[in-house]
Amino acid sequence: MKVNGTPYRSLWWDETAGALQIIDQRWLPHDFRIQQLDTLEDYAVAIVEMRVRGAPLIGATAAYGVAFAMSEDASDANLDKTWDHLHETRPTAINLRWALDRCRRALRAVPEAERAAFALQMAHEIADEDVEINRAIGRNGLEIIRQIAAKKPAGEPVRILTHCNAGWLATVDFGTATSPMYHAHDEGIPLHVWVDETRPRNQGALTSWELGSHGIPHTYIVDNAGGHLMQHGLVDMVIVGTDRTTRRGDVCNKIGTYLKALAAHDNGVPFYVALPSPTIDWTVDDGVAEIPIEERNAFETTHIQGVGDDGEIAWVRVSPEGTPGGNPAFDVTPNRLVTGLITERGVCAATPEGLAGLFPDMVQAAE
Protein backbone atom coordinates (compact mmCIF):
# COMPACT_ATOMS: atom_id res chain seq x y z
CA MET A 1 0.00 0.00 0.00
CA LYS A 2 1.07 3.64 -0.20
CA VAL A 3 2.09 6.29 2.32
CA ASN A 4 2.18 9.78 0.82
CA GLY A 5 2.37 8.20 -2.61
CA THR A 6 5.27 5.85 -1.76
CA PRO A 7 4.64 2.07 -1.77
CA TYR A 8 5.35 0.38 1.57
CA ARG A 9 4.98 -2.95 3.23
CA SER A 10 4.60 -2.94 7.00
CA LEU A 11 8.04 -4.57 7.25
CA TRP A 12 10.87 -5.16 4.79
CA TRP A 13 14.41 -6.49 4.73
CA ASP A 14 17.10 -3.91 4.00
CA GLU A 15 19.82 -5.74 2.09
CA THR A 16 22.31 -2.91 2.54
CA ALA A 17 21.90 -2.78 6.31
CA GLY A 18 21.37 -6.54 6.59
CA ALA A 19 18.48 -5.86 8.97
CA LEU A 20 14.71 -5.76 9.20
CA GLN A 21 12.93 -2.42 8.95
CA ILE A 22 9.50 -1.96 10.54
CA ILE A 23 6.94 0.81 10.75
CA ASP A 24 6.81 1.66 14.46
CA GLN A 25 3.04 1.69 14.82
CA ARG A 26 3.01 3.14 18.33
CA TRP A 27 3.20 6.60 16.78
CA LEU A 28 0.54 6.24 14.12
CA PRO A 29 -1.60 7.91 12.96
CA HIS A 30 0.17 11.04 14.21
CA ASP A 31 3.71 10.32 13.07
CA PHE A 32 5.25 7.91 10.56
CA ARG A 33 8.42 6.38 12.00
CA ILE A 34 10.62 3.54 10.81
CA GLN A 35 12.75 1.41 13.14
CA GLN A 36 15.57 -1.00 12.36
CA LEU A 37 15.73 -4.20 14.44
CA ASP A 38 19.34 -4.97 15.30
CA THR A 39 19.11 -7.52 18.14
CA LEU A 40 16.85 -10.42 19.05
CA GLU A 41 15.61 -8.35 21.97
CA ASP A 42 14.59 -5.66 19.47
CA TYR A 43 12.34 -8.24 17.80
CA ALA A 44 10.82 -9.32 21.11
CA VAL A 45 10.23 -5.76 22.29
CA ALA A 46 8.72 -4.77 18.95
CA ILE A 47 6.11 -7.51 19.38
CA VAL A 48 5.47 -6.97 23.10
CA GLU A 49 5.14 -3.19 22.79
CA MET A 50 3.01 -3.48 19.66
CA ARG A 51 5.44 -1.60 17.48
CA VAL A 52 4.29 -4.38 15.15
CA ARG A 53 0.81 -5.77 15.78
CA GLY A 54 -1.78 -7.92 14.11
CA ALA A 55 -1.49 -11.71 14.00
CA PRO A 56 -0.07 -12.07 10.44
CA LEU A 57 2.51 -9.32 10.96
CA ILE A 58 3.60 -10.75 14.31
CA GLY A 59 4.18 -14.10 12.63
CA ALA A 60 6.28 -12.58 9.85
CA THR A 61 8.29 -10.54 12.35
CA ALA A 62 8.99 -13.66 14.40
CA ALA A 63 10.23 -15.48 11.29
CA TYR A 64 12.74 -12.70 10.65
CA GLY A 65 13.67 -12.87 14.34
CA VAL A 66 14.56 -16.54 13.92
CA ALA A 67 16.64 -15.66 10.86
CA PHE A 68 18.52 -13.04 12.87
CA ALA A 69 19.14 -15.52 15.69
CA MET A 70 20.50 -18.11 13.24
CA SER A 71 22.95 -15.54 11.88
CA GLU A 72 24.29 -15.14 15.42
CA ASP A 73 24.26 -18.78 16.53
CA ALA A 74 22.78 -21.54 14.39
CA SER A 75 22.86 -24.26 17.04
CA ASP A 76 19.85 -26.33 18.04
CA ALA A 77 20.11 -24.90 21.53
CA ASN A 78 19.84 -21.33 20.28
CA LEU A 79 17.00 -22.28 17.94
CA ASP A 80 15.03 -23.59 20.90
CA LYS A 81 15.97 -20.61 23.04
CA THR A 82 14.83 -18.22 20.31
CA TRP A 83 11.54 -20.09 19.92
CA ASP A 84 10.86 -19.79 23.64
CA HIS A 85 11.85 -16.13 23.84
CA LEU A 86 9.70 -14.99 20.93
CA HIS A 87 6.77 -17.26 21.72
CA GLU A 88 6.24 -15.75 25.15
CA THR A 89 5.84 -12.22 23.74
CA ARG A 90 2.12 -12.54 22.75
CA PRO A 91 0.10 -15.58 23.89
CA THR A 92 -3.14 -15.15 21.93
CA ALA A 93 -2.28 -14.65 18.25
CA ILE A 94 -1.73 -18.13 16.76
CA ASN A 95 0.34 -16.89 13.79
CA LEU A 96 3.26 -16.34 16.15
CA ARG A 97 3.41 -20.00 17.13
CA TRP A 98 2.64 -21.08 13.57
CA ALA A 99 5.60 -19.14 12.17
CA LEU A 100 7.98 -20.23 14.92
CA ASP A 101 6.96 -23.89 14.55
CA ARG A 102 7.36 -23.72 10.78
CA CYS A 103 10.82 -22.21 11.05
CA ARG A 104 12.09 -24.58 13.74
CA ARG A 105 10.72 -27.68 12.04
CA ALA A 106 12.37 -26.79 8.72
CA LEU A 107 15.67 -25.67 10.25
CA ARG A 108 16.08 -28.93 12.15
CA ALA A 109 16.65 -30.61 8.79
CA VAL A 110 19.27 -28.08 7.63
CA PRO A 111 22.99 -28.24 8.50
CA GLU A 112 24.00 -25.51 10.94
CA ALA A 113 26.33 -23.89 8.41
CA GLU A 114 23.39 -23.32 6.05
CA ARG A 115 20.76 -22.28 8.58
CA ALA A 116 21.24 -18.51 8.51
CA ALA A 117 20.69 -18.18 4.76
CA PHE A 118 17.90 -20.76 4.82
CA ALA A 119 16.07 -19.02 7.67
CA LEU A 120 16.24 -15.64 5.97
CA GLN A 121 14.84 -17.08 2.76
CA MET A 122 12.05 -18.73 4.75
CA ALA A 123 11.20 -15.41 6.41
CA HIS A 124 10.96 -13.80 2.96
CA GLU A 125 8.65 -16.62 1.85
CA ILE A 126 6.38 -16.24 4.88
CA ALA A 127 6.12 -12.49 4.26
CA ASP A 128 5.38 -12.95 0.55
CA GLU A 129 2.85 -15.69 1.26
CA ASP A 130 1.02 -13.36 3.63
CA VAL A 131 0.70 -10.74 0.90
CA GLU A 132 -0.80 -13.25 -1.53
CA ILE A 133 -3.16 -14.69 1.10
CA ASN A 134 -4.49 -11.23 1.84
CA ARG A 135 -4.81 -10.38 -1.84
CA ALA A 136 -6.93 -13.53 -2.31
CA ILE A 137 -9.07 -12.69 0.74
CA GLY A 138 -9.72 -9.34 -0.89
CA ARG A 139 -10.87 -10.93 -4.14
CA ASN A 140 -13.19 -13.35 -2.33
CA GLY A 141 -14.62 -10.64 -0.09
CA LEU A 142 -15.10 -8.38 -3.10
CA GLU A 143 -17.74 -10.77 -4.45
CA ILE A 144 -19.81 -10.34 -1.27
CA ILE A 145 -19.59 -6.56 -1.55
CA ARG A 146 -20.59 -6.75 -5.23
CA GLN A 147 -23.72 -8.70 -4.32
CA ILE A 148 -24.73 -6.13 -1.69
CA ALA A 149 -23.96 -3.22 -4.02
CA ALA A 150 -26.13 -4.76 -6.76
CA LYS A 151 -29.19 -4.55 -4.49
CA LYS A 152 -28.72 -0.88 -3.58
CA PRO A 153 -29.90 2.18 -5.52
CA ALA A 154 -27.37 3.40 -8.05
CA GLY A 155 -24.62 5.45 -6.44
CA GLU A 156 -25.56 4.56 -2.85
CA PRO A 157 -22.53 3.27 -0.95
CA VAL A 158 -22.16 -0.12 0.65
CA ARG A 159 -21.83 0.72 4.35
CA ILE A 160 -19.34 -1.48 6.16
CA LEU A 161 -18.52 -1.49 9.85
CA THR A 162 -15.11 -2.73 10.99
CA HIS A 163 -13.47 -3.11 14.39
CA CYS A 164 -9.81 -2.71 15.39
CA ASN A 165 -7.24 -2.57 12.59
CA ALA A 166 -7.18 -5.58 10.29
CA GLY A 167 -5.55 -3.51 7.57
CA TRP A 168 -2.22 -3.65 5.83
CA LEU A 169 -0.56 -2.38 8.99
CA ALA A 170 -1.66 -5.59 10.74
CA THR A 171 -0.29 -7.76 7.94
CA VAL A 172 2.60 -7.50 5.52
CA ASP A 173 0.33 -5.84 2.93
CA PHE A 174 -3.35 -5.45 1.89
CA GLY A 175 -4.76 -6.42 5.28
CA THR A 176 -7.46 -9.00 5.94
CA ALA A 177 -10.74 -7.21 6.72
CA THR A 178 -9.70 -4.17 4.69
CA SER A 179 -8.53 -6.08 1.63
CA PRO A 180 -12.08 -6.52 0.24
CA MET A 181 -12.64 -2.80 0.83
CA TYR A 182 -9.54 -1.86 -1.16
CA HIS A 183 -10.51 -4.22 -3.97
CA ALA A 184 -14.08 -2.88 -4.06
CA HIS A 185 -12.98 0.76 -4.01
CA ASP A 186 -10.46 0.16 -6.78
CA GLU A 187 -13.23 -1.46 -8.84
CA GLY A 188 -15.34 1.67 -8.46
CA ILE A 189 -17.94 0.39 -5.98
CA PRO A 190 -19.05 3.25 -3.69
CA LEU A 191 -18.22 2.51 -0.05
CA HIS A 192 -18.57 4.14 3.32
CA VAL A 193 -16.75 2.52 6.25
CA TRP A 194 -17.73 2.96 9.88
CA VAL A 195 -14.47 2.64 11.83
CA ASP A 196 -14.69 1.71 15.51
CA GLU A 197 -12.18 3.61 17.63
CA THR A 198 -11.31 0.29 19.34
CA ARG A 199 -10.29 1.27 22.81
CA PRO A 200 -8.02 0.92 24.65
CA ARG A 201 -5.30 1.52 22.03
CA ASN A 202 -7.58 3.24 19.51
CA GLN A 203 -6.41 1.03 16.68
CA GLY A 204 -9.34 2.20 14.61
CA ALA A 205 -7.30 5.35 14.10
CA LEU A 206 -4.82 3.21 12.15
CA THR A 207 -7.66 1.94 9.96
CA SER A 208 -8.82 5.51 9.37
CA TRP A 209 -5.28 6.54 8.47
CA GLU A 210 -5.08 3.68 5.97
CA LEU A 211 -8.49 4.29 4.41
CA GLY A 212 -7.86 8.01 4.16
CA SER A 213 -4.54 7.39 2.41
CA HIS A 214 -6.38 5.18 -0.10
CA GLY A 215 -9.25 7.61 -0.64
CA ILE A 216 -12.01 5.46 0.86
CA PRO A 217 -14.80 7.49 2.56
CA HIS A 218 -15.07 6.62 6.25
CA THR A 219 -16.22 7.88 9.63
CA TYR A 220 -14.44 7.31 12.94
CA ILE A 221 -16.96 6.35 15.64
CA VAL A 222 -16.91 5.38 19.31
CA ASP A 223 -17.07 1.65 19.99
CA ASN A 224 -20.58 1.73 21.38
CA ALA A 225 -22.12 3.47 18.35
CA GLY A 226 -22.19 0.36 16.16
CA GLY A 227 -25.37 -1.13 17.58
CA HIS A 228 -27.20 2.17 17.20
CA LEU A 229 -26.17 2.44 13.56
CA MET A 230 -27.34 -1.12 12.90
CA GLN A 231 -30.72 -0.45 14.53
CA HIS A 232 -31.27 2.44 12.13
CA GLY A 233 -30.32 0.49 9.01
CA LEU A 234 -27.03 2.30 8.45
CA VAL A 235 -24.80 -0.79 8.29
CA ASP A 236 -24.97 -3.25 5.37
CA MET A 237 -22.30 -5.63 6.63
CA VAL A 238 -19.58 -6.06 9.23
CA ILE A 239 -16.09 -7.30 8.38
CA VAL A 240 -13.50 -7.92 11.10
CA GLY A 241 -10.22 -9.77 11.32
CA THR A 242 -9.13 -12.55 13.66
CA ASP A 243 -6.09 -13.43 15.75
CA ARG A 244 -7.08 -17.07 16.23
CA THR A 245 -9.96 -19.14 14.90
CA THR A 246 -10.84 -22.59 16.19
CA ARG A 247 -11.50 -25.62 14.03
CA ARG A 248 -15.25 -25.17 14.55
CA GLY A 249 -15.20 -21.48 13.60
CA ASP A 250 -15.12 -19.62 16.92
CA VAL A 251 -13.27 -16.34 16.35
CA CYS A 252 -10.86 -14.66 18.77
CA ASN A 253 -10.32 -11.02 17.90
CA LYS A 254 -9.74 -7.64 19.51
CA ILE A 255 -11.83 -6.97 22.61
CA GLY A 256 -15.27 -5.68 21.65
CA THR A 257 -15.69 -7.89 18.58
CA TYR A 258 -18.15 -10.15 20.41
CA LEU A 259 -20.41 -7.19 21.19
CA LYS A 260 -20.42 -6.17 17.51
CA ALA A 261 -21.39 -9.71 16.55
CA LEU A 262 -24.26 -9.70 19.04
CA ALA A 263 -25.56 -6.39 17.70
CA ALA A 264 -25.26 -7.60 14.12
CA HIS A 265 -27.11 -10.82 14.94
CA ASP A 266 -29.91 -8.93 16.67
CA ASN A 267 -30.34 -6.60 13.70
CA GLY A 268 -29.95 -9.09 10.87
CA VAL A 269 -26.66 -7.54 9.66
CA PRO A 270 -24.24 -9.99 7.99
CA PHE A 271 -21.13 -10.48 10.15
CA TYR A 272 -18.07 -11.69 8.23
CA VAL A 273 -14.59 -12.56 9.45
CA ALA A 274 -11.58 -12.23 7.15
CA LEU A 275 -9.58 -15.36 7.95
CA PRO A 276 -6.07 -16.15 6.66
CA SER A 277 -5.51 -19.90 7.05
CA PRO A 278 -2.37 -19.57 9.26
CA THR A 279 -4.72 -18.04 11.85
CA ILE A 280 -6.72 -21.29 12.19
CA ASP A 281 -5.80 -23.28 15.30
CA TRP A 282 -6.75 -26.84 14.40
CA THR A 283 -5.89 -27.99 17.95
CA VAL A 284 -8.67 -25.92 19.57
CA ASP A 285 -12.42 -26.53 19.41
CA ASP A 286 -14.14 -24.31 22.02
CA GLY A 287 -12.68 -20.83 21.73
CA VAL A 288 -14.23 -19.43 24.91
CA ALA A 289 -12.94 -22.29 27.04
CA GLU A 290 -9.59 -22.97 25.39
CA ILE A 291 -8.04 -19.81 23.93
CA PRO A 292 -5.77 -17.93 26.37
CA ILE A 293 -6.72 -14.25 26.52
CA GLU A 294 -3.82 -11.85 26.89
CA GLU A 295 -4.18 -9.43 29.80
CA ARG A 296 -2.20 -6.33 28.86
CA ASN A 297 -0.86 -3.51 31.00
CA ALA A 298 -3.60 -1.50 32.72
CA PHE A 299 -1.83 1.68 31.62
CA GLU A 300 -3.43 1.21 28.20
CA THR A 301 -6.91 1.62 29.72
CA THR A 302 -6.16 4.36 32.23
CA HIS A 303 -4.28 6.49 29.68
CA ILE A 304 -4.81 7.51 26.07
CA GLN A 305 -2.35 8.77 23.46
CA GLY A 306 -2.97 11.79 21.29
CA VAL A 307 -1.62 15.06 19.95
CA GLY A 308 -1.82 18.12 22.17
CA ASP A 309 -2.41 21.70 21.15
CA ASP A 310 1.37 22.12 21.13
CA GLY A 311 1.65 19.47 18.40
CA GLU A 312 3.43 17.01 20.67
CA ILE A 313 2.39 13.34 20.98
CA ALA A 314 1.69 12.47 24.60
CA TRP A 315 -0.13 10.07 26.91
CA VAL A 316 -2.91 11.53 29.05
CA ARG A 317 -4.52 9.86 32.07
CA VAL A 318 -8.30 9.59 31.68
CA SER A 319 -9.18 7.69 34.87
CA PRO A 320 -9.04 8.92 38.47
CA GLU A 321 -5.59 8.60 39.99
CA GLY A 322 -5.29 5.32 41.81
CA THR A 323 -8.19 3.62 40.03
CA PRO A 324 -7.08 0.15 38.84
CA GLY A 325 -7.59 -0.73 35.20
CA GLY A 326 -8.41 -4.09 33.62
CA ASN A 327 -7.21 -4.83 30.12
CA PRO A 328 -8.24 -8.13 28.48
CA ALA A 329 -6.97 -7.64 24.93
CA PHE A 330 -9.26 -10.08 23.10
CA ASP A 331 -12.64 -11.76 23.26
CA VAL A 332 -14.16 -14.78 21.51
CA THR A 333 -17.14 -14.65 19.16
CA PRO A 334 -18.94 -18.03 19.00
CA ASN A 335 -19.34 -19.45 15.51
CA ARG A 336 -23.17 -19.19 15.71
CA LEU A 337 -22.83 -15.40 15.40
CA VAL A 338 -20.58 -15.50 12.30
CA THR A 339 -22.27 -15.29 8.88
CA GLY A 340 -19.21 -16.51 7.01
CA LEU A 341 -15.44 -16.80 6.98
CA ILE A 342 -13.66 -15.06 4.09
CA THR A 343 -10.46 -17.04 3.42
CA GLU A 344 -7.87 -17.14 0.68
CA ARG A 345 -9.55 -20.28 -0.69
CA GLY A 346 -13.09 -18.92 -0.69
CA VAL A 347 -15.96 -18.13 1.68
CA CYS A 348 -17.29 -20.80 4.01
CA ALA A 349 -19.66 -21.25 6.93
CA ALA A 350 -18.16 -20.87 10.41
CA THR A 351 -18.53 -24.57 11.11
CA PRO A 352 -16.20 -27.59 11.31
CA GLU A 353 -17.60 -28.79 7.99
CA GLY A 354 -17.17 -25.39 6.35
CA LEU A 355 -13.53 -25.08 7.33
CA ALA A 356 -12.74 -28.72 6.54
CA GLY A 357 -14.30 -28.32 3.11
CA LEU A 358 -11.88 -25.52 2.20
CA PHE A 359 -8.84 -26.88 4.03
CA PRO A 360 -8.95 -30.70 3.93
CA ASP A 361 -5.16 -30.86 3.67
CA MET A 362 -4.72 -28.86 6.88
CA VAL A 363 -7.29 -30.95 8.72
CA GLN A 364 -5.46 -34.10 7.70
CA ALA A 365 -2.08 -32.66 8.72
CA ALA A 366 -3.46 -31.72 12.14
CA GLU A 367 -4.82 -35.19 12.84
N, C-alpha and C positions, 0 to 999 in steps of 0.2 A: 504494500500500500504506500501512499505518499504522505510526506510531511513537508508542507510548504513547497510542493511541486517536486520534491526529491524522493525517489523510491527507497523504501526501507523495509527490512524485516525487523522483527522485535529483538533478534540477536543475529550476529554474523561473526565469522572467523576472519580475523585480520591476518593475512599471510605474512605481511611485512613485520608486524609486531609478534607474530606467532602466539596470538592470544585471542580470547573471545571478547567481543564487544557487546554490551547490552544497553538497552534504553532503561535508565534508572526511573522506574515508574512511580517512585515515591513523590516525585516533583510534578507529575502531570496532574491536571491539564495546564498548570500555571507556568511550567518551565520545562524545556526539552533538554535533558542531559544524558550524555553517554558515559558509561563507565567501562573500563577495561578490567577483566578479572585475571589477576596475576598469581594467585595462590589458591590452594584447595579451600582454605578458609573463606576466601572471597566468594567462591561458589556457594558455600554453605550459608554464608551471611546474606548473599543476594536472594536466596530462596526464603530463608527465615524472615527477613525484613521486608519481603515482598517487593524488592527491587525488580524482580521478575515474579509474575504471578499468573495464575491460570494453569490448569492441569497439564495441557499439552506443552506449554512453554517450560514449566517446571521439569517435565520429563526430558525435553531437549537440552536444557541447561545441565541437568544431572549427567547426561551422556557426555557432554563436553567436559564436565568435571572429572569423569572417569578417564577420559583421554588425557587430560592434564596430569592426573595422578600417575598414569602409566608412563608418561614422559619423565617423571621424577624417579619412579621406582616401579618396575613392571612385575614385581614378585607376586605370588599368590597371596602372601600375607598382606601386602599393601592393597591388593585388589579387594580383599575382604574388609580391610579396615576402611577403605574408601566407601564401599557399599554401606557399611554401618553408619559412617559419619554423615553421608548425604541422605540416607533413608530416614534418619531421625529428625530431619529438618521440618517436614510437613507430613503428618500422619494420615490425612484424609484423602488427598488426591492420589488415585491409583496409578496415574501415568508415571509418577516418580518411581514406584517400585517396578513397574513394567519396564521402564527404560534401564534401570539398574540391573534387573534380572537378565534382560536381553544382552546387555554388555558383558556381564560377568560370565554368563553361560557361553557366549561366543569366545571370549578371551581365554577361557580355560583350555580351549583346543588350539591355541596359538602359542608358538614358542615365545619366551620372554623377550628375546631380542627383536621380535616383530610386533610386539603388542602396542607400542606407542603409535606407530603409523596405522595399524589396524583399527585401534580404538578411535582415532581421529576420523578415519574414513567412515566408521560406523556412526559416529555422532553426526557427520554431514548427512548420511543416509536417513537417520531418524528425523533430522530437521526437514530435509526435502520431502520425505514421506508425509510429514505433518501438513506441509503446504498442499500437497496433492489431495490428501484426505479432506481438508477443509474446502478446497475448490470443488470437490465432488459433492460434499454436503450442500454447498451453495447451489449447485445445479439441481439437486434433488428437492431442496426446499423451494427453489424458484417455481417448480411446477405447482406446488400448493398455493403460492402467492398468485400465480397466473389464474388458477381456478377461482380464487376469491375475487380477483380483479374483474374477471369476466362477468360476474354477477352484479357488479356495482354500476351505477350510472357513469357514463363517459366522463373522464376527467376527475372523478372522485377518488381520493387516495385510499389505498389499503392501509388501515390503521393497525399498527403492530405495537404491542407492549413487550418490553424486554426488561430483565432484571440483572443486576450486576454488570460486569463487562465480560462478555464472551466474544470479544472482537479480536482483531488481529494482534492487539497488544497482549492478549491472553494465550495466543498461539504463536507460531513462527510467522504466519501470514494468513490473511483472509478472515480468520476467526471462525467460530462455529455458528453460534446463533446469528451473528451479523452477516455471514457469508451469503445466505439467501437474499438478504436485504441489498447487499452490494450488487449481486447478480440481477435482481429485479430492477434496481435503479438504473443500472447500466443498460438494461433492455428497454428503458423508457416507461416502466410501470410507475404511476404516481404512488408515492408512499408518504406516510407520516408515522414517525416512531415516537411512542411514549417511553421515555427513559427513566426508570426508577433511580432515585439518588443512591440507593443501596448503602444505607448506614450499616456498620459504623465507619467504613473507610471511604464512603462516597465514590465507589467505583463506577457508578453510573456517569460520573463526570468524565471518565475516560471514554465511555461509549459516546457521549455527546461530542467530545473532542474529535473522535474518529469520524462520526457521522458528519459533523460540520466540515471536516477536512475533505470529505468525499462529496459534499453538496446534497446530502439527504436531509430533507426537512424533519425536524424533531422538536420535542418539548421535554424539558427536564422537570420531573415531578417528584413530590415526596413519596416515600414508599407506600403510605397508606391511602394514596389517591387512586390506586389501580382499581379497587373494587367499585368505587363510586363511578369511575369512567365506564366500567363494564355494565353497571346497572342502567346507565343512560345510553347504551348502545354505541359507545364511542371507541370500542376496541373490537376489531375483526378477528384477531388471533394473537396468541402469546407465543413467543419463541424464547427459550432460555437455553443455557448451556448446562454442563454437568461435570462434576469432578470425579464421580464414581457412580456407575450404574450396575445394579445387580443382575444376575442371570434371568430373573423374572421381570425386570424392568422397573424396579424401584430406583428413583433418581436422587442422588445426593448432590446438592448444589448450594450456592451461597445462601446464608440465613435469610429467611423471608420468602424463598421460592415456594415453600409449602402453602403459605397464605395466599399467594397469587394463584396457585393451582386450585385451592378451595373456592376462591372468588370466581375463577373461570368456570369451574364445574357448576356452581350455583347459577351462573348466568348464561350457560350454554355457549361459552366462548371456547373455541378450539385451543388446546394447550399442547404445544409441541416442544420437544427437547431435541436440540442438535447434539448428536452423539457420535464422536469419533470412536472407532472400535477399540483403540488402546485404553479407553476409559471404562470398558466393560470389565467388571471383576467377576469372572466365571466361578470363583470360589465362594461367593456370597449369594444367599437367597433373599433373606429378610433384611432389607436395608435399615429399618428402624432399630432392629435388635442387634445387628452385626457390624454396622459400619462405625468405626471410631470417629467421634466428632471432635475436631480440634478446638480447644479452649484457648483463645489468644489473649494477649495482654489487655487488662481492663483499661489501660490508658487510651486504647482506641475508641472506647465508648464514652469515656469521661471527657475526652478532648476531640477537637475537630481542626483540620488543617484548612487554611485558606489564605487569601491575599488581603493584607490590610490596606488602609487608605494611603499608607506610605509606600505601597508597592512591594513590600517585603512578604515572603511566604513565612507563615508562623502557625504554631499550634495554639489553640485557645481552649481553656477549660470551659465546658458547658454545664457541668454538674456542680452541686454544692461541694465545697472543699470537705474532704473526709468521707464522702459518700462512696461506698464500694461499687464497682462496676462489674457486670457479668458479660462475657463475650464469647458465646458459642459461635463459631465461624460458619457453620453449615447446618442445614436441616435436610430431612429426607421426605420426598414426595412419593407416596405409594403409587404403584403402577396403575391403580384404578382411576387415578385423576389425570393420567397422561393420555392425550388423544393419539399421539403417535411419536415414534422415534425417527428422526431424520439422520440417517447414517450415510457413509460414503458409498454403500452398496444399494441404497434405496430407502424407502420409508416403510416401517413395520409397526405393528401393534406392540405396546409395552407389555408383552407377555413372554413366557419362556418359549412358546411356539414361534412367536414373531421373531425373536432374536435368533433362535436356532435355525429358522428358515433362511435368514440372511447370512448367518455365520456358522454353517455346519462344520467347517474345518476347525474353527476355534473351539466349538463345543467338544469335538472329538479330541482335540489336543489337551483340553482341560480335564478330560475324564481319566 
